[in-house]
Amino acid sequence: ASDLSVVRTWDITKDLTWIDPVCFDGTHLWVGDLRDLGIHRYRFEGDRIVRDGTFRYPGGMHFSQGVRIAGGKLYSIHTFGSMDGLFEFNLPATLDKTVQQPTRVWEIAETRMHLEGFD
């Protein structure tokens, strides 16, 4: 492509209310939602977008502030809630209501102020 023009849009607001973060892994669109503390997976079927499951992580992580999919792993960063850090998860083939546990964590030390400037 020679430019960044919008060629198609989809409305997923019937499923999600607070859309953040967003990641496209080349196959699926991954969309976080603060409302239910999940990362929703969508697949494209022709001109349609179809919800394909929700990745669930421990509630103590609160909401994801960034997500990346690579090598069969999901990486998510969290600095709200009781669990702060960059977390690595194995990515299951099927996403259901099962809460996934991190397999690895890189802790983020917060001092007196939240990393985004909130006390």
C-alpha positions as protocol buffer text, in pm:
chain_id: "A"
residue {
  index: 1
  type: ALA
  ca { x: 0 y: 0 z: 0 }
}
residue {
  index: 2
  type: SER
  ca { x: 118 y: 349 z: -77 }
}
residue {
  index: 3
  type: ASP
  ca { x: -95 y: 521 z: 188 }
}
residue {
  index: 4
  type: LEU
  ca { x: -287 y: 458 z: 509 }
}
residue {
  index: 5
  type: SER
  ca { x: -639 y: 512 z: 381 }
}
residue {
  index: 6
  type: VAL
  ca { x: -931 y: 341 z: 558 }
}
residue {
  index: 7
  type: VAL
  ca { x: -1079 y: 74 z: 332 }
}
residue {
  index: 8
  type: ARG
  ca { x: -1330 y: -91 z: 568 }
}
residue {
  index: 9
  type: THR
  ca { x: -1468 y: -53 z: 919 }
}
residue {
  index: 10
  type: TRP
  ca { x: -1656 y: -281 z: 1157 }
}
residue {
  index: 11
  type: ASP
  ca { x: -1870 y: -190 z: 1458 }
}
residue {
  index: 12
  type: ILE
  ca { x: -1787 y: -407 z: 1760 }
}
residue {
  index: 13
  type: THR
  ca { x: -1941 y: -173 z: 2019 }
}
residue {
  index: 14
  type: LYS
  ca { x: -2232 y: -413 z: 2076 }
}
residue {
  index: 15
  type: ASP
  ca { x: -1974 y: -648 z: 2236 }
}
residue {
  index: 16
  type: LEU
  ca { x: -1731 y: -401 z: 2392 }
}
residue {
  index: 17
  type: THR
  ca { x: -1760 y: -68 z: 2570 }
}
residue {
  index: 18
  type: TRP
  ca { x: -1404 y: 41 z: 2658 }
}
residue {
  index: 19
  type: ILE
  ca { x: -1182 y: -65 z: 2370 }
}
residue {
  index: 20
  type: ASP
  ca { x: -815 y: -64 z: 2473 }
}
residue {
  index: 21
  type: PRO
  ca { x: -565 y: -210 z: 2387 }
}
residue {
  index: 22
  type: VAL
  ca { x: -584 y: -342 z: 2029 }
}
residue {
  index: 23
  type: CYS
  ca { x: -346 y: -577 z: 1844 }
}
residue {
  index: 24
  type: PHE
  ca { x: -363 y: -751 z: 1505 }
}
residue {
  index: 25
  type: ASP
  ca { x: -146 y: -1064 z: 1484 }
}
residue {
  index: 26
  type: GLY
  ca { x: -188 y: -1119 z: 1110 }
}
residue {
  index: 27
  type: THR
  ca { x: -485 y: -1353 z: 1160 }
}
residue {
  index: 28
  type: HIS
  ca { x: -689 y: -1227 z: 1455 }
}
residue {
  index: 29
  type: LEU
  ca { x: -780 y: -889 z: 1595 }
}
residue {
  index: 30
  type: TRP
  ca { x: -733 y: -880 z: 1974 }
}
residue {
  index: 31
  type: VAL
  ca { x: -927 y: -613 z: 2165 }
}
residue {
  index: 32
  type: GLY
  ca { x: -913 y: -546 z: 2538 }
}
residue {
  index: 33
  type: ASP
  ca { x: -1223 y: -429 z: 2725 }
}
residue {
  index: 34
  type: LEU
  ca { x: -1208 y: -269 z: 3070 }
}
residue {
  index: 35
  type: ARG
  ca { x: -1575 y: -356 z: 3132 }
}
residue {
  index: 36
  type: ASP
  ca { x: -1512 y: -730 z: 3161 }
}
residue {
  index: 37
  type: LEU
  ca { x: -1133 y: -747 z: 3202 }
}
residue {
  index: 38
  type: GLY
  ca { x: -1087 y: -969 z: 2900 }
}
residue {
  index: 39
  type: ILE
  ca { x: -903 y: -961 z: 2571 }
}
residue {
  index: 40
  type: HIS
  ca { x: -1152 y: -1046 z: 2298 }
}
residue {
  index: 41
  type: ARG
  ca { x: -1042 y: -1228 z: 1983 }
}
residue {
  index: 42
  type: TYR
  ca { x: -1203 y: -1164 z: 1644 }
}
residue {
  index: 43
  type: ARG
  ca { x: -1143 y: -1336 z: 1311 }
}
residue {
  index: 44
  type: PHE
  ca { x: -1221 y: -1208 z: 965 }
}
residue {
  index: 45
  type: GLU
  ca { x: -1455 y: -1406 z: 739 }
}
residue {
  index: 46
  type: GLY
  ca { x: -1474 y: -1233 z: 404 }
}
residue {
  index: 47
  type: ASP
  ca { x: -1620 y: -889 z: 473 }
}
residue {
  index: 48
  type: ARG
  ca { x: -1738 y: -982 z: 823 }
}
residue {
  index: 49
  type: ILE
  ca { x: -1568 y: -974 z: 1161 }
}
residue {
  index: 50
  type: VAL
  ca { x: -1664 y: -1261 z: 1396 }
}
residue {
  index: 51
  type: ARG
  ca { x: -1605 y: -1280 z: 1770 }
}
residue {
  index: 52
  type: ASP
  ca { x: -1396 y: -1590 z: 1834 }
}
residue {
  index: 53
  type: GLY
  ca { x: -1357 y: -1606 z: 2213 }
}
residue {
  index: 54
  type: THR
  ca { x: -1222 y: -1411 z: 2508 }
}
residue {
  index: 55
  type: PHE
  ca { x: -884 y: -1454 z: 2674 }
}
residue {
  index: 56
  type: ARG
  ca { x: -927 y: -1438 z: 3052 }
}
residue {
  index: 57
  type: TYR
  ca { x: -649 y: -1347 z: 3295 }
}
residue {
  index: 58
  type: PRO
  ca { x: -649 y: -1321 z: 3679 }
}
residue {
  index: 59
  type: GLY
  ca { x: -870 y: -1042 z: 3815 }
}
residue {
  index: 60
  type: GLY
  ca { x: -585 y: -901 z: 4027 }
}
residue {
  index: 61
  type: MET
  ca { x: -422 y: -784 z: 3705 }
}
residue {
  index: 62
  type: HIS
  ca { x: -713 y: -542 z: 3642 }
}
residue {
  index: 63
  type: PHE
  ca { x: -711 y: -430 z: 3277 }
}
residue {
  index: 64
  type: SER
  ca { x: -450 y: -476 z: 3007 }
}
residue {
  index: 65
  type: GLN
  ca { x: -264 y: -165 z: 2897 }
}
residue {
  index: 66
  type: GLY
  ca { x: -94 y: -331 z: 2603 }
}
residue {
  index: 67
  type: VAL
  ca { x: -113 y: -666 z: 2428 }
}
residue {
  index: 68
  type: ARG
  ca { x: 110 y: -850 z: 2179 }
}
residue {
  index: 69
  type: ILE
  ca { x: 78 y: -1196 z: 2025 }
}
residue {
  index: 70
  type: ALA
  ca { x: 398 y: -1374 z: 1918 }
}
residue {
  index: 71
  type: GLY
  ca { x: 514 y: -1735 z: 1893 }
}
residue {
  index: 72
  type: GLY
  ca { x: 201 y: -1890 z: 2043 }
}
residue {
  index: 73
  type: LYS
  ca { x: 223 y: -1658 z: 2344 }
}
residue {
  index: 74
  type: LEU
  ca { x: 16 y: -1363 z: 2461 }
}
residue {
  index: 75
  type: TYR
  ca { x: 203 y: -1078 z: 2630 }
}
residue {
  index: 76
  type: SER
  ca { x: 8 y: -826 z: 2835 }
}
residue {
  index: 77
  type: ILE
  ca { x: 122 y: -533 z: 3048 }
}
residue {
  index: 78
  type: HIS
  ca { x: -61 y: -434 z: 3367 }
}
residue {
  index: 79
  type: THR
  ca { x: 10 y: -153 z: 3615 }
}
residue {
  index: 80
  type: PHE
  ca { x: -329 y: -116 z: 3781 }
}
residue {
  index: 81
  type: GLY
  ca { x: -464 y: -362 z: 4036 }
}
residue {
  index: 82
  type: SER
  ca { x: -256 y: -581 z: 4266 }
}
residue {
  index: 83
  type: MET
  ca { x: -42 y: -746 z: 3996 }
}
residue {
  index: 84
  type: ASP
  ca { x: 196 y: -514 z: 3811 }
}
residue {
  index: 85
  type: GLY
  ca { x: 421 y: -630 z: 3530 }
}
residue {
  index: 86
  type: LEU
  ca { x: 460 y: -761 z: 3180 }
}
residue {
  index: 87
  type: PHE
  ca { x: 302 y: -1107 z: 3175 }
}
residue {
  index: 88
  type: GLU
  ca { x: 356 y: -1395 z: 2935 }
}
residue {
  index: 89
  type: PHE
  ca { x: 81 y: -1652 z: 2880 }
}
residue {
  index: 90
  type: ASN
  ca { x: 57 y: -1968 z: 2672 }
}
residue {
  index: 91
  type: LEU
  ca { x: -212 y: -1907 z: 2416 }
}
residue {
  index: 92
  type: PRO
  ca { x: -475 y: -2184 z: 2417 }
}
residue {
  index: 93
  type: ALA
  ca { x: -624 y: -2294 z: 2085 }
}
residue {
  index: 94
  type: THR
  ca { x: -977 y: -2244 z: 2218 }
}
residue {
  index: 95
  type: LEU
  ca { x: -1076 y: -1945 z: 2427 }
}
residue {
  index: 96
  type: ASP
  ca { x: -1348 y: -2008 z: 2683 }
}
residue {
  index: 97
  type: LYS
  ca { x: -1422 y: -1886 z: 3037 }
}
residue {
  index: 98
  type: THR
  ca { x: -1106 y: -2049 z: 3178 }
}
residue {
  index: 99
  type: VAL
  ca { x: -882 y: -1797 z: 3354 }
}
residue {
  index: 100
  type: GLN
  ca { x: -533 y: -1834 z: 3213 }
}
residue {
  index: 101
  type: GLN
  ca { x: -238 y: -1810 z: 3451 }
}
residue {
  index: 102
  type: PRO
  ca { x: 84 y: -1634 z: 3349 }
}
residue {
  index: 103
  type: THR
  ca { x: 384 y: -1855 z: 3276 }
}
residue {
  index: 104
  type: ARG
  ca { x: 635 y: -1574 z: 3319 }
}
residue {
  index: 105
  type: VAL
  ca { x: 638 y: -1221 z: 3458 }
}
residue {
  index: 106
  type: TRP
  ca { x: 867 y: -923 z: 3439 }
}
residue {
  index: 107
  type: GLU
  ca { x: 776 y: -713 z: 3741 }
}
residue {
  index: 108
  type: ILE
  ca { x: 732 y: -338 z: 3711 }
}
residue {
  index: 109
  type: ALA
  ca { x: 831 y: -152 z: 4024 }
}
residue {
  index: 110
  type: GLU
  ca { x: 615 y: 149 z: 4092 }
}
residue {
  index: 111
  type: THR
  ca { x: 737 y: 402 z: 4340 }
}
residue {
  index: 112
  type: ARG
  ca { x: 518 y: 678 z: 4481 }
}
residue {
  index: 113
  type: MET
  ca { x: 321 y: 759 z: 4169 }
}
residue {
  index: 114
  type: HIS
  ca { x: 150 y: 539 z: 3915 }
}
residue {
  index: 115
  type: LEU
  ca { x: 347 y: 502 z: 3592 }
}
residue {
  index: 116
  type: GLU
  ca { x: 85 y: 692 z: 3396 }
}
residue {
  index: 117
  type: GLY
  ca { x: 91 y: 983 z: 3640 }
}
residue {
  index: 118
  type: PHE
  ca { x: -201 y: 881 z: 3863 }
}
residue {
  index: 119
  type: ASP
  ca { x: -160 y: 866 z: 4241 }
}
